[in-house]
Amino acid sequence: MREETAEQPAPLRSGLTTGSCATATALAAARLLLSGVSCDAVQITLPKGKRVDLRLEFCRRHDDGAEAGTLKDAGDDPDVTHGALLYSQVRLTAEPGVQFHAGKGVGTVTRPGLVLAVGEPAINPVPRQMISDHLRQLAAELDYPGGFSVTVNVRDGEALALKTMNPRLGILGGLSILGTSGIVRPFSCAAYIASIHQGIDVAKTNGYLHIAACTGNASEDTMRRVYNLPEIALIEMGDFVGAVLKHLRKVPVDKLSLCGGFGKISKLAAGHMDLHSRHSSIDLPQLAEWAGEVGADQALQTAIVQANTSQQALAMASAAGIALGDAVCRRARDFARSVVPAQVQVEVFAIDRQGGIVGHAGVQP
């Protein structure tokens, strides 16, 4: 007979991103090349300073370089890459710096509109920075003047990528190496939503009546820059904007600033309160219609419908002098106001991948 479910469910376990795995395996392979030391585990530092240990499946010489591999642990998140073998191959180069290459199972960008240029390996900026920082530090420690060539691979990545949005986005040949914080937070729900509620409660209890709910690191940084808000007033909501808006019915504050990437804010504008791709998608025809309402001609609206990503749609609108970002933020603000109590002032910011503000709708009087 199946055991009963516990009345008090255990907290969901976080995991580590493919970017963290790539950093650890590149570091281990580079250390083997420079010091001759092969290890079965490696420690890395995540973007916010936390140190984590990753167990290695192998660390060995390979052709004219070295390679190391680890199994991706996504914690309790239902991630298609959970359990996949990710491995990095490293060669030494005379030229300082780090060169990145897409190996087996890692995709290549073939369409515009993404954070990476066409032709680039699908290794996102934060993982690139993490790898570069760790390899530069290793080179300094061992007095190595040269650089590194890093090829990242994912076993069966080509097949796994078919379960993701990569093919539609024009990332072909495999998966993307992702991550902004280095940590995979469980897509569940109860534990994450509880932490959102607790964050709002703590902020208000400590007298902070202006809070900023942010989808990730970049939006948090933007709110710090705009308002110099302390950590206690920054609510990391991820995709769960509904958890913020509904909780404010019980625990209202004076002002709520919502900040997220343009694509996620466009989902909020369309009335979605769960911004994860599993539950809502970006509606390019709707974006085209909104662009038309603020002056876009038919040709631009057609181009937006055919855009590869929301970022590309926004770029086309901006190039034509159409304030699509502001229009989307106004709709998102108005929807959010329909959920929270009347005394809560609401404003919305949309940002690009570098944290630049691409849309804003201020508090209405």
Residue frames as qw, qx, qy, qz and C-alpha x, y, z in Angstrom:
[[0.000, 0.889, 0.457, 0.000, 0.00, 0.00, 0.00],
 [0.378, 0.583, -0.030, 0.718, 1.26, 3.50, -0.88],
 [0.365, -0.304, -0.488, 0.732, 2.40, 5.62, 2.04],
 [0.012, 0.892, 0.445, -0.086, 0.25, 8.55, 3.03],
 [0.367, 0.631, -0.004, 0.684, 1.29, 12.00, 1.93],
 [0.385, -0.225, -0.483, 0.754, 2.74, 14.02, 4.78],
 [0.042, -0.867, -0.486, 0.098, 0.44, 16.67, 6.20],
 [0.123, -0.906, 0.168, 0.370, 3.33, 19.12, 6.21],
 [0.844, 0.490, 0.041, 0.214, 4.99, 18.81, 2.80],
 [0.660, -0.390, 0.132, 0.629, 8.76, 19.15, 2.81],
 [0.136, 0.823, -0.153, -0.530, 10.24, 22.26, 1.18],
 [0.846, 0.521, 0.085, 0.073, 11.05, 21.75, -2.48],
 [0.688, -0.397, 0.286, 0.536, 14.71, 21.26, -3.27],
 [0.306, 0.873, -0.188, -0.331, 16.48, 23.79, -5.45],
 [0.893, 0.136, 0.257, 0.342, 18.91, 22.71, -8.14],
 [0.293, -0.582, 0.312, 0.691, 21.68, 24.21, -10.24],
 [0.573, 0.719, 0.005, -0.393, 21.44, 25.65, -13.73],
 [0.881, 0.345, 0.127, 0.298, 23.18, 24.40, -16.85],
 [0.249, 0.866, -0.228, 0.368, 25.29, 27.54, -16.57],
 [0.526, -0.688, 0.460, -0.194, 26.54, 26.44, -13.15],
 [0.935, -0.017, 0.340, 0.097, 27.28, 22.96, -14.52],
 [0.686, 0.648, -0.008, 0.332, 29.21, 24.41, -17.44],
 [0.065, -0.880, 0.349, -0.314, 31.20, 26.65, -15.08],
 [0.725, -0.505, 0.459, -0.099, 32.14, 23.78, -12.78],
 [0.919, 0.159, 0.305, 0.192, 33.16, 21.43, -15.56],
 [0.507, 0.784, -0.104, 0.342, 35.16, 24.08, -17.42],
 [0.270, -0.833, 0.409, -0.257, 36.96, 25.00, -14.21],
 [0.841, -0.315, 0.440, 0.004, 37.82, 21.39, -13.41],
 [0.850, 0.414, 0.180, 0.271, 39.11, 20.71, -16.92],
 [0.282, 0.868, -0.203, 0.354, 41.19, 23.89, -16.93],
 [0.507, -0.725, 0.434, -0.171, 42.65, 23.08, -13.52],
 [0.927, -0.041, 0.344, 0.145, 43.70, 19.64, -14.79],
 [0.679, 0.642, 0.035, 0.355, 45.48, 21.25, -17.74],
 [0.101, 0.861, -0.258, 0.426, 47.27, 23.88, -15.69],
 [0.410, -0.647, 0.541, -0.346, 48.08, 21.95, -12.51],
 [0.398, 0.231, -0.885, -0.067, 47.85, 18.29, -13.45],
 [0.219, 0.020, 0.787, -0.576, 45.28, 17.79, -10.67],
 [0.406, -0.244, -0.693, -0.543, 42.22, 15.72, -11.52],
 [0.240, -0.071, 0.609, -0.753, 39.31, 16.04, -9.05],
 [0.102, -0.348, -0.916, -0.171, 36.00, 14.32, -8.43],
 [0.099, -0.839, -0.520, 0.121, 34.24, 17.47, -7.18],
 [0.354, 0.256, 0.058, 0.898, 34.59, 21.19, -7.73],
 [0.113, -0.701, -0.497, 0.499, 33.42, 24.32, -5.93],
 [0.242, 0.440, 0.329, 0.799, 32.16, 27.39, -7.78],
 [0.019, -0.371, -0.398, 0.839, 30.82, 30.78, -6.70],
 [0.220, 0.666, 0.685, 0.197, 27.35, 31.77, -7.92],
 [0.214, 0.611, 0.182, 0.740, 26.57, 35.33, -9.10],
 [0.403, -0.806, -0.071, -0.429, 25.25, 36.42, -5.69],
 [0.047, -0.689, 0.615, -0.381, 28.27, 35.04, -3.86],
 [0.863, -0.262, 0.332, -0.277, 27.01, 31.66, -2.66],
 [0.113, 0.508, -0.839, -0.158, 29.50, 28.80, -2.99],
 [0.911, 0.037, 0.175, -0.372, 28.31, 25.39, -4.11],
 [0.290, -0.404, 0.845, 0.197, 30.00, 22.02, -4.71],
 [0.816, 0.350, -0.135, -0.441, 29.29, 19.89, -7.77],
 [0.721, -0.239, 0.641, 0.112, 30.25, 16.23, -8.06],
 [0.336, 0.587, -0.541, -0.500, 32.02, 15.26, -11.26],
 [0.961, 0.150, 0.157, -0.172, 31.39, 12.14, -13.31],
 [0.856, 0.124, 0.115, 0.488, 34.85, 12.38, -14.86],
 [0.009, -0.959, 0.209, 0.192, 37.81, 14.73, -15.17],
 [0.828, -0.065, 0.438, 0.344, 40.41, 13.58, -17.72],
 [0.136, -0.452, 0.490, 0.733, 42.74, 14.47, -20.53],
 [0.634, 0.567, 0.514, -0.110, 41.09, 14.74, -23.92],
 [0.632, 0.684, 0.140, 0.337, 42.86, 15.13, -27.28],
 [0.471, 0.370, -0.206, 0.774, 44.97, 18.30, -26.91],
 [0.266, -0.526, 0.181, -0.787, 43.07, 19.48, -23.84],
 [0.024, -0.058, -0.899, 0.433, 40.96, 18.16, -20.98],
 [0.466, -0.361, -0.433, -0.682, 37.30, 17.52, -20.26],
 [0.042, 0.047, 0.807, -0.587, 35.11, 17.18, -17.19],
 [0.395, -0.333, -0.597, -0.614, 31.45, 16.24, -16.81],
 [0.165, 0.037, 0.700, -0.694, 28.66, 16.44, -14.25],
 [0.066, -0.482, -0.845, -0.224, 25.03, 15.36, -14.08],
 [0.170, -0.362, -0.055, -0.915, 22.58, 18.26, -14.08],
 [0.207, -0.399, -0.820, 0.355, 20.56, 18.31, -10.85],
 [0.132, -0.461, -0.278, -0.832, 17.48, 20.49, -11.23],
 [0.204, -0.060, 0.627, -0.749, 16.27, 19.75, -7.70],
 [0.330, 0.398, 0.813, -0.268, 12.50, 19.34, -7.60],
 [0.359, 0.562, -0.121, -0.735, 11.96, 21.38, -10.75],
 [0.796, 0.310, 0.520, 0.002, 10.43, 19.42, -13.66],
 [0.117, 0.786, -0.398, -0.459, 13.28, 20.44, -15.97],
 [0.911, 0.391, -0.074, -0.106, 13.94, 18.54, -19.20],
 [0.457, 0.645, -0.552, 0.264, 17.68, 18.71, -18.49],
 [0.616, -0.561, 0.448, -0.325, 17.42, 17.08, -15.04],
 [0.870, -0.166, 0.462, 0.052, 19.86, 14.17, -14.96],
 [0.728, 0.674, -0.046, 0.114, 21.52, 15.08, -18.26],
 [0.754, -0.278, 0.119, 0.583, 25.30, 14.75, -18.56],
 [0.253, 0.965, -0.028, 0.059, 26.83, 18.16, -19.23],
 [0.792, -0.292, 0.161, 0.512, 30.53, 18.27, -20.00],
 [0.186, 0.959, -0.142, -0.158, 33.04, 20.91, -21.02],
 [0.860, 0.132, 0.110, 0.480, 36.17, 20.47, -23.09],
 [0.136, -0.963, 0.104, 0.209, 38.95, 23.00, -22.56],
 [0.792, 0.287, 0.025, 0.538, 42.04, 23.82, -24.57],
 [0.376, -0.676, -0.011, 0.634, 44.72, 26.37, -23.73],
 [0.513, 0.763, 0.235, 0.316, 45.25, 29.28, -26.12],
 [0.539, 0.057, -0.100, 0.834, 48.09, 31.74, -26.49],
 [0.087, -0.479, -0.150, -0.861, 45.67, 34.67, -26.64],
 [0.046, 0.095, 0.702, -0.704, 44.24, 35.69, -23.24],
 [0.544, 0.064, -0.012, -0.837, 40.51, 35.52, -22.74],
 [0.475, 0.101, 0.855, -0.183, 37.86, 32.84, -23.18],
 [0.368, 0.167, -0.566, -0.719, 36.46, 31.57, -26.47],
 [0.592, 0.088, 0.643, -0.478, 33.12, 29.75, -26.39],
 [0.300, 0.182, -0.770, -0.533, 31.98, 26.96, -28.70],
 [0.807, -0.031, 0.180, -0.562, 28.83, 24.87, -29.01],
 [0.071, -0.295, 0.949, 0.091, 29.67, 21.19, -28.71],
 [0.280, -0.214, -0.888, -0.295, 27.40, 18.18, -29.04],
 [0.284, -0.591, -0.749, 0.094, 23.89, 18.87, -27.83],
 [0.145, -0.612, -0.225, 0.744, 24.34, 22.64, -27.44],
 [0.463, 0.747, 0.469, 0.085, 22.51, 24.86, -29.90],
 [0.352, -0.062, 0.215, 0.909, 23.57, 27.68, -32.17],
 [0.233, 0.657, 0.331, -0.636, 21.59, 30.88, -32.68],
 [0.371, 0.207, 0.674, 0.605, 20.21, 31.13, -36.23],
 [0.025, 0.768, 0.502, 0.397, 17.62, 33.93, -35.94],
 [0.133, 0.343, -0.248, 0.896, 17.77, 37.53, -34.71],
 [0.523, -0.577, -0.198, -0.594, 15.87, 38.78, -31.71],
 [0.842, -0.399, -0.317, 0.179, 17.68, 36.83, -29.00],
 [0.406, -0.883, 0.162, 0.171, 20.21, 38.10, -26.50],
 [0.574, -0.353, 0.562, 0.480, 22.98, 36.45, -28.54],
 [0.326, 0.596, -0.364, -0.638, 23.92, 37.29, -32.12],
 [0.921, 0.327, -0.002, -0.211, 23.22, 34.97, -35.03],
 [0.695, 0.498, -0.480, 0.194, 25.96, 32.35, -35.32],
 [0.135, -0.568, 0.635, -0.505, 26.83, 32.42, -31.62],
 [0.400, -0.113, -0.901, 0.121, 26.74, 29.27, -29.49],
 [0.495, -0.632, -0.310, -0.509, 23.67, 29.27, -27.26],
 [0.585, -0.266, -0.509, 0.572, 25.62, 29.92, -24.07],
 [0.103, -0.908, -0.334, -0.233, 23.89, 32.85, -22.41],
 [0.198, 0.778, -0.265, 0.534, 25.66, 35.94, -21.02],
 [0.565, -0.683, 0.329, -0.325, 25.59, 35.08, -17.30],
 [0.965, -0.117, 0.189, 0.137, 27.01, 31.55, -17.81],
 [0.664, 0.573, -0.095, 0.472, 29.69, 33.06, -20.07],
 [0.085, -0.811, 0.298, -0.497, 30.54, 35.56, -17.36],
 [0.810, -0.496, 0.264, -0.167, 30.62, 32.86, -14.68],
 [0.943, 0.140, 0.084, 0.291, 32.94, 30.67, -16.73],
 [0.455, 0.701, -0.145, 0.530, 35.18, 33.60, -17.65],
 [0.343, -0.799, 0.281, -0.407, 35.45, 34.83, -14.06],
 [0.890, -0.373, 0.262, -0.021, 36.37, 31.40, -12.70],
 [0.872, 0.288, 0.070, 0.390, 38.94, 30.73, -15.43],
 [0.235, 0.804, -0.192, 0.511, 40.53, 34.17, -15.02],
 [0.557, -0.715, 0.313, -0.282, 40.82, 33.60, -11.29],
 [0.959, -0.114, 0.211, 0.152, 42.40, 30.18, -11.88],
 [0.681, 0.568, -0.039, 0.461, 44.86, 31.66, -14.38],
 [0.069, -0.844, 0.270, -0.459, 45.86, 34.35, -11.87],
 [0.783, -0.536, 0.281, -0.141, 46.33, 31.79, -9.11],
 [0.906, -0.035, 0.319, 0.277, 48.58, 29.63, -11.26],
 [0.163, -0.700, 0.338, 0.607, 50.37, 32.52, -12.99],
 [0.544, 0.284, 0.700, 0.365, 49.12, 31.45, -16.43],
 [0.002, 0.436, -0.116, -0.893, 49.29, 34.26, -19.04],
 [0.062, -0.046, -0.758, -0.648, 47.24, 32.65, -21.82],
 [0.572, 0.009, 0.056, -0.818, 43.57, 32.01, -22.50],
 [0.408, 0.055, 0.894, -0.178, 41.07, 29.21, -22.88],
 [0.445, 0.033, -0.561, -0.698, 38.89, 27.66, -25.54],
 [0.362, 0.037, 0.783, -0.504, 35.75, 26.19, -23.94],
 [0.438, -0.044, -0.668, -0.599, 33.37, 23.82, -25.73],
 [0.458, -0.060, 0.618, -0.636, 30.20, 22.96, -23.82],
 [0.380, 0.003, -0.833, -0.402, 28.33, 19.72, -24.56],
 [0.610, -0.100, 0.473, -0.628, 25.10, 18.09, -23.34],
 [0.090, -0.039, 0.977, 0.190, 24.61, 14.37, -23.94],
 [0.098, 0.517, 0.838, 0.142, 21.39, 13.84, -25.92],
 [0.006, -0.466, -0.202, 0.862, 20.93, 17.59, -26.00],
 [0.169, 0.034, -0.572, -0.802, 19.60, 17.52, -29.56],
 [0.330, -0.397, -0.828, -0.219, 16.68, 15.32, -28.52],
 [0.248, -0.525, -0.580, 0.571, 16.08, 17.21, -25.27],
 [0.022, -0.240, 0.087, 0.967, 15.94, 20.52, -27.14],
 [0.221, -0.263, -0.706, -0.620, 12.90, 19.30, -29.09],
 [0.358, -0.598, -0.705, 0.133, 10.98, 19.46, -25.80],
 [0.247, -0.539, -0.204, 0.779, 11.83, 23.15, -25.40],
 [0.348, 0.868, 0.217, -0.278, 11.09, 26.38, -27.28],
 [0.374, -0.533, 0.470, 0.597, 14.55, 26.37, -28.87],
 [0.420, 0.231, 0.710, 0.516, 13.56, 25.15, -32.35],
 [0.148, 0.851, 0.493, 0.105, 10.83, 27.78, -32.67],
 [0.220, -0.918, 0.057, 0.324, 13.27, 30.47, -31.51],
 [0.626, 0.736, -0.241, 0.091, 15.82, 29.43, -34.11],
 [0.289, -0.660, 0.685, -0.102, 18.28, 27.85, -31.67],
 [0.911, 0.259, -0.225, -0.227, 19.26, 24.75, -33.60],
 [0.594, 0.418, -0.651, 0.219, 21.37, 21.73, -32.78],
 [0.530, -0.158, -0.719, 0.421, 20.67, 21.44, -29.08],
 [0.389, -0.770, -0.473, 0.181, 19.93, 23.13, -25.79],
 [0.105, 0.829, -0.151, 0.528, 20.79, 26.55, -24.45],
 [0.571, -0.134, -0.544, 0.600, 23.16, 26.97, -21.50],
 [0.226, -0.749, -0.284, -0.554, 21.11, 29.13, -19.18],
 [0.593, -0.528, -0.470, 0.385, 20.90, 30.76, -15.78],
 [0.076, 0.811, -0.038, 0.579, 21.00, 34.19, -14.18],
 [0.510, -0.724, 0.308, -0.347, 21.43, 33.28, -10.53],
 [0.205, 0.425, -0.877, 0.084, 23.04, 29.86, -10.97],
 [0.261, 0.047, 0.861, -0.433, 20.18, 28.24, -9.05],
 [0.352, -0.260, -0.697, -0.568, 17.10, 26.44, -10.36],
 [0.337, -0.047, 0.553, -0.761, 14.19, 27.24, -8.08],
 [0.206, 0.245, 0.947, 0.030, 11.46, 24.63, -8.09],
 [0.231, -0.192, -0.429, -0.852, 8.61, 25.44, -10.42],
 [0.284, -0.419, -0.851, 0.141, 6.15, 24.21, -7.75],
 [0.199, -0.616, -0.408, -0.644, 4.52, 26.48, -6.42],
 [0.578, -0.737, -0.343, -0.069, 3.47, 26.21, -2.86],
 [0.682, -0.408, -0.110, 0.597, 6.91, 26.77, -1.36],
 [0.360, 0.198, 0.198, 0.890, 7.75, 29.59, -3.75],
 [0.218, -0.680, -0.373, -0.592, 4.42, 31.34, -3.30],
 [0.642, -0.677, -0.318, 0.168, 4.78, 31.03, 0.47],
 [0.586, -0.215, -0.019, 0.781, 8.14, 32.78, 0.26],
 [0.097, 0.453, 0.306, 0.832, 6.56, 35.60, -1.75],
 [0.459, -0.743, -0.382, -0.303, 3.85, 36.06, 0.87],
 [0.701, -0.521, -0.207, 0.441, 6.44, 36.01, 3.65],
 [0.464, 0.100, 0.102, 0.874, 8.52, 38.63, 1.86],
 [0.133, -0.613, -0.307, -0.716, 5.56, 41.00, 1.60],
 [0.632, -0.691, -0.348, -0.044, 4.61, 40.39, 5.23],
 [0.690, -0.328, -0.127, 0.632, 8.14, 41.07, 6.46],
 [0.286, 0.315, 0.170, 0.889, 8.50, 44.24, 4.39],
 [0.304, -0.685, -0.302, -0.589, 5.26, 45.70, 5.69],
 [0.723, -0.593, -0.319, 0.157, 5.93, 44.65, 9.27],
 [0.619, -0.258, -0.032, 0.741, 9.23, 46.52, 9.12],
 [0.019, 0.767, 0.179, -0.616, 7.58, 49.67, 7.83],
 [0.128, -0.229, 0.600, 0.756, 8.36, 49.38, 4.12],
 [0.491, 0.538, 0.528, -0.436, 5.16, 50.40, 2.36],
 [0.551, 0.688, -0.299, -0.366, 6.71, 50.73, -1.11],
 [0.698, -0.221, 0.663, 0.155, 7.70, 47.31, -2.43],
 [0.433, 0.563, -0.499, -0.497, 9.03, 46.22, -5.82],
 [0.848, 0.022, 0.519, -0.099, 8.05, 42.79, -7.11],
 [0.198, 0.685, -0.578, -0.396, 10.61, 41.55, -9.61],
 [0.949, 0.214, -0.088, -0.212, 10.83, 38.56, -11.94],
 [0.921, 0.070, -0.111, 0.368, 14.58, 38.05, -11.54],
 [0.615, -0.379, -0.040, 0.690, 18.04, 39.46, -10.89],
 [0.295, 0.259, 0.296, 0.871, 18.04, 42.02, -13.71],
 [0.243, -0.719, -0.401, -0.513, 14.70, 43.51, -12.65],
 [0.627, -0.672, -0.266, 0.291, 15.84, 43.63, -9.01],
 [0.534, -0.149, 0.087, 0.828, 18.94, 45.53, -10.09],
 [0.071, 0.505, 0.383, 0.770, 16.77, 47.94, -12.05],
 [0.442, -0.784, -0.377, -0.218, 14.58, 48.66, -9.01],
 [0.646, -0.497, -0.126, 0.565, 17.65, 49.22, -6.87],
 [0.400, 0.100, 0.235, 0.880, 18.93, 51.67, -9.44],
 [0.106, -0.605, -0.426, -0.665, 15.64, 53.54, -9.82],
 [0.519, -0.734, -0.193, -0.393, 14.55, 53.68, -6.17],
 [0.184, 0.481, -0.691, 0.507, 17.54, 52.56, -4.09],
 [0.806, -0.388, -0.068, -0.442, 15.21, 50.14, -2.32],
 [0.278, -0.512, 0.788, -0.198, 16.71, 47.89, 0.35],
 [0.205, 0.097, -0.957, -0.180, 16.68, 44.11, 0.00],
 [0.165, 0.267, 0.826, -0.468, 13.74, 43.77, 2.38],
 [0.437, 0.545, 0.212, -0.684, 11.51, 45.77, 0.00],
 [0.377, 0.412, -0.655, -0.508, 12.48, 43.73, -3.08],
 [0.779, 0.025, 0.522, -0.347, 10.14, 40.78, -3.59],
 [0.046, 0.322, -0.837, -0.440, 11.47, 38.05, -5.85],
 [0.711, 0.208, 0.340, -0.579, 8.25, 36.87, -7.44],
 [0.341, -0.070, 0.864, 0.364, 9.65, 34.92, -10.39],
 [0.131, -0.211, -0.697, -0.673, 6.70, 34.08, -12.63],
 [0.239, -0.523, -0.808, 0.130, 4.14, 34.22, -9.83],
 [0.022, -0.236, 0.013, -0.971, 2.82, 37.76, -10.17],
 [0.561, -0.475, -0.468, -0.490, -0.61, 36.51, -9.12],
 [0.662, -0.360, -0.542, 0.373, 0.80, 35.53, -5.73],
 [0.255, -0.042, -0.196, 0.946, 1.86, 39.14, -5.20],
 [0.259, -0.276, -0.262, -0.888, -1.34, 40.76, -6.41],
 [0.641, -0.446, -0.554, -0.288, -3.69, 38.46, -4.51],
 [0.591, -0.302, -0.526, 0.532, -1.71, 38.69, -1.27],
 [0.119, 0.104, -0.105, 0.982, -1.93, 42.46, -1.36],
 [0.472, -0.502, -0.436, -0.579, -5.67, 42.09, -0.89],
 [0.741, -0.518, -0.409, 0.124, -4.88, 40.78, 2.58],
 [0.580, -0.526, -0.032, 0.621, -1.74, 42.80, 3.30],
 [0.420, 0.840, 0.210, 0.272, -1.99, 46.04, 1.31],
 [0.529, -0.289, -0.001, 0.798, 0.92, 48.43, 0.97],
 [0.138, 0.757, 0.100, -0.630, 0.98, 52.00, -0.26],
 [0.450, 0.717, -0.348, -0.402, 2.82, 51.40, -3.53],
 [0.841, -0.025, 0.518, 0.156, 3.70, 48.41, -5.69],
 [0.278, 0.707, -0.482, -0.436, 6.31, 48.62, -8.44],
 [0.912, 0.124, 0.392, 0.011, 6.22, 45.63, -10.80],
 [0.152, 0.771, -0.519, -0.336, 9.31, 45.02, -12.90],
 [0.791, -0.020, 0.603, 0.102, 10.12, 42.30, -15.39],
 [0.287, -0.125, 0.664, 0.679, 11.29, 41.50, -18.89],
 [0.373, 0.215, -0.212, -0.877, 9.19, 42.89, -21.73],
 [0.440, -0.042, -0.818, -0.369, 7.89, 39.45, -22.72],
 [0.257, -0.312, -0.842, 0.358, 6.69, 38.63, -19.22],
 [0.123, 0.345, 0.298, -0.882, 5.11, 42.04, -18.78],
 [0.400, 0.101, -0.484, -0.771, 3.25, 41.52, -22.06],
 [0.383, -0.230, -0.892, -0.061, 1.76, 38.34, -20.58],
 [0.100, -0.397, -0.609, 0.679, 0.61, 40.30, -17.53],
 [0.224, 0.249, -0.123, -0.934, -0.88, 42.90, -19.85],
 [0.459, -0.037, -0.703, -0.542, -2.91, 40.12, -21.47],
 [0.704, -0.398, 0.042, -0.586, -4.34, 39.15, -18.08],
 [0.846, 0.012, -0.517, 0.133, -2.08, 36.25, -17.13],
 [0.451, -0.800, 0.271, -0.289, -1.05, 35.94, -13.49],
 [0.812, -0.308, 0.433, 0.241, 1.34, 33.00, -13.98],
 [0.315, 0.840, -0.297, -0.328, 4.06, 34.16, -16.35],
 [0.470, -0.336, 0.786, 0.222, 5.81, 30.80, -16.79],
 [0.323, 0.317, -0.620, -0.641, 5.88, 29.47, -20.35],
 [0.031, -0.139, -0.990, 0.003, 4.06, 26.35, -19.21],
 [0.073, 0.590, 0.717, -0.364, 0.99, 28.40, -18.38],
 [0.278, 0.878, 0.183, -0.344, 1.05, 31.44, -20.63],
 [0.657, 0.151, 0.389, 0.628, 2.63, 32.44, -23.90],
 [0.055, -0.459, 0.099, 0.881, 3.53, 35.67, -25.62],
 [0.485, 0.642, 0.592, -0.047, 0.77, 36.74, -28.02],
 [0.338, -0.150, 0.346, 0.862, 2.46, 38.41, -30.98],
 [0.017, 0.555, 0.599, 0.577, -0.82, 39.25, -32.78],
 [0.342, -0.837, -0.410, 0.125, -1.98, 40.96, -29.58],
 [0.455, -0.495, 0.088, 0.735, 1.29, 42.93, -29.44],
 [0.245, 0.201, 0.520, 0.794, 0.73, 43.96, -33.05],
 [0.148, -0.752, -0.572, -0.293, -2.78, 45.17, -32.21],
 [0.429, -0.784, -0.216, 0.393, -1.50, 47.18, -29.25],
 [0.425, -0.224, 0.292, 0.827, 1.21, 48.66, -31.46],
 [0.114, 0.488, 0.591, 0.632, -1.49, 49.69, -33.93],
 [0.280, -0.836, -0.471, 0.020, -3.35, 51.50, -31.18],
 [0.373, -0.780, 0.042, 0.500, -0.30, 53.71, -30.55],
 [0.231, 0.826, -0.221, -0.464, 0.45, 54.45, -34.19],
 [0.395, -0.263, 0.797, 0.373, 2.02, 51.43, -35.88],
 [0.548, 0.379, -0.324, -0.672, 1.09, 51.11, -39.56],
 [0.950, 0.078, 0.074, -0.292, -0.14, 47.87, -41.10],
 [0.705, 0.499, -0.477, 0.162, 3.30, 46.89, -42.39],
 [0.009, 0.492, -0.694, 0.525, 4.82, 47.14, -38.92],
 [0.731, -0.181, 0.388, -0.531, 1.91, 45.25, -37.37],
 [0.938, 0.269, -0.171, -0.139, 2.41, 42.44, -39.87],
 [0.480, 0.534, -0.603, 0.348, 6.14, 42.37, -39.11],
 [0.333, -0.427, 0.608, -0.580, 5.41, 42.14, -35.37],
 [0.907, -0.009, 0.159, -0.389, 3.08, 39.19, -35.92],
 [0.900, 0.357, -0.232, 0.093, 5.88, 37.45, -37.81],
 [0.028, -0.783, 0.546, -0.296, 8.60, 38.34, -35.29],
 [0.638, 0.132, -0.740, 0.167, 10.71, 35.60, -33.76],
 [0.425, -0.324, -0.651, 0.539, 10.48, 36.93, -30.20],
 [0.146, -0.910, -0.382, 0.070, 8.82, 39.70, -28.23],
 [0.429, -0.617, 0.154, 0.642, 12.22, 41.40, -27.99],
 [0.324, 0.094, 0.578, 0.743, 12.44, 41.54, -31.77],
 [0.005, 0.749, 0.603, 0.274, 8.88, 42.91, -31.94],
 [0.323, -0.859, -0.182, 0.354, 9.81, 45.60, -29.42],
 [0.444, -0.358, 0.348, 0.744, 12.97, 46.49, -31.34],
 [0.233, 0.385, 0.630, 0.633, 11.02, 46.92, -34.59],
 [0.139, -0.864, -0.478, -0.077, 8.46, 49.10, -32.86],
 [0.424, -0.738, -0.005, 0.526, 11.14, 51.22, -31.19],
 [0.427, -0.082, 0.468, 0.770, 12.95, 51.69, -34.51],
 [0.067, 0.555, 0.594, 0.578, 9.71, 53.07, -35.95],
 [0.046, -0.252, 0.229, -0.939, 9.20, 55.43, -33.02],
 [0.658, -0.408, -0.413, -0.480, 6.30, 53.42, -31.61],
 [0.181, -0.462, 0.645, -0.581, 6.23, 53.34, -27.80],
 [0.750, -0.137, -0.582, -0.282, 5.07, 49.72, -27.57],
 [0.454, -0.005, -0.723, 0.521, 6.85, 49.18, -24.25],
 [0.158, -0.028, 0.368, -0.916, 4.90, 51.98, -22.57],
 [0.641, -0.071, -0.292, -0.706, 1.62, 50.76, -24.08],
 [0.703, -0.085, -0.706, 0.009, 2.18, 47.24, -22.77],
 [0.271, -0.013, -0.642, 0.717, 3.11, 48.55, -19.34],
 [0.372, -0.099, 0.109, -0.916, -0.08, 50.64, -19.17],
 [0.765, -0.111, -0.439, -0.457, -2.19, 47.57, -19.89],
 [0.616, -0.032, -0.715, 0.329, -0.24, 45.53, -17.35],
 [0.030, 0.075, -0.470, 0.879, -0.68, 48.27, -14.74],
 [0.554, -0.124, -0.075, -0.820, -4.41, 48.51, -15.39],
 [0.780, -0.114, -0.588, -0.183, -4.83, 44.75, -15.06],
 [0.456, 0.003, -0.678, 0.576, -2.81, 44.67, -11.84],
 [0.183, -0.118, 0.284, -0.934, -4.91, 47.52, -10.43],
 [0.686, -0.171, -0.334, -0.623, -8.04, 45.48, -11.11],
 [0.754, -0.121, -0.635, 0.116, -6.73, 42.81, -8.73],
 [0.399, -0.056, -0.543, 0.737, -5.24, 44.77, -5.83],
 [0.123, -0.754, -0.548, 0.341, -7.19, 47.02, -3.43],
 [0.277, 0.881, 0.231, 0.305, -7.89, 50.56, -4.58],
 [0.332, -0.929, 0.141, 0.088, -5.52, 52.10, -2.01],
 [0.724, -0.277, 0.426, 0.467, -2.49, 50.32, -3.51],
 [0.331, 0.824, -0.238, -0.394, -0.78, 52.50, -6.09],
 [0.852, 0.049, 0.463, 0.239, 0.66, 50.44, -8.96],
 [0.307, 0.799, -0.364, -0.366, 3.29, 51.14, -11.56],
 [0.936, 0.110, 0.309, 0.126, 4.96, 48.82, -14.06],
 [0.010, 0.759, -0.536, -0.370, 8.42, 48.73, -15.60],
 [0.951, 0.272, 0.132, 0.057, 9.50, 46.56, -18.54],
 [0.259, -0.763, 0.507, 0.307, 13.20, 45.96, -19.08],
 [0.747, 0.504, -0.415, -0.124, 15.43, 44.42, -21.71],
 [0.940, -0.105, -0.269, 0.180, 17.93, 41.65, -21.01],
 [0.504, 0.296, -0.331, 0.740, 20.57, 44.15, -19.95],
 [0.293, -0.532, -0.576, 0.546, 18.26, 45.74, -17.39],
 [0.033, -0.010, 0.151, 0.988, 17.53, 48.84, -19.46],
 [0.340, 0.469, 0.590, -0.562, 14.02, 50.25, -19.09],
 [0.072, 0.087, 0.701, 0.704, 12.06, 49.77, -22.32],
 [0.323, -0.540, -0.544, -0.556, 8.63, 50.63, -20.98],
 [0.141, -0.126, -0.633, 0.750, 7.02, 52.31, -17.99],
 [0.308, -0.626, -0.481, -0.531, 3.54, 53.10, -16.77],
 [0.099, 0.238, -0.527, 0.810, 3.50, 55.33, -13.72],
 [0.015, -0.402, -0.794, 0.456, 1.05, 55.53, -10.87],
 [0.061, -0.569, -0.505, -0.646, -2.29, 56.98, -11.90],
 [0.108, -0.203, 0.371, -0.900, -3.67, 59.80, -9.72]]
